[in-house]
Amino acid sequence: MRIRYIVSYDISDDKRLRRVHRTMKGYGDPLQYSVFRCDLSASERILMIEALSKIINHREDQVMLIDIGPADGRGRWSIETLGRATDTDRADRIAVIV
C-alpha cells in the first residue's frame, strides 16, 4: 500500500538545499520549493530517509514527513489549496526509483 506524505524541509546551507531538492524530485512532486507530495511504499520511504540522511546536517537542518493517509483513500483528498491550484494530480506522472 502506498501512503501519501507531505515532506517539508528547512536546510541551512545552499549546497545541501539544492541536493535535497534534487533528491526529493525522485520521490515526489513539488508543491512549493521546500514542500513535496510523495506517494511512497514502506521501502521507498526508508530509501528516501536514508538518501536524505546522507545529505543533511542533523544539527542544523530539518526534514519533516507528515503521513496524510493512503494514497488511494483519504490521503488523495487531504490537500486543499487557496488561490492557484496544484498541478500534481496528473495521471501521466510516474516516479522510477532505482
Phi, psi and omega in degrees: 000136178266136180249139178271130178237147165258124179244124181235145180219151176229105186246129188274346181246132184299320180295314178295323179301314179296320179294319178296316180299314178299318179296316182295330177299336178279351183243345183192190182253132178289131173265320172217177187303315183253022180225126181235149170255124184231128173258107190234144168281171180300319181289323177295322177299315179297317179298319179296315180298318178298316180297316180291323180298331179284341184264315190284158169267114188291347178266337186249332188254163177218134172238129182244128176250126180241116179279117180251010173115177180302138182298331180265001182239231183303325181299331182294330185247015185276350182259125178239136179239153171246142183082219183298129181285156175281150180249047187247001180263019179289135183287343185276000179267133173220155176246134175245119182245126182249000000 
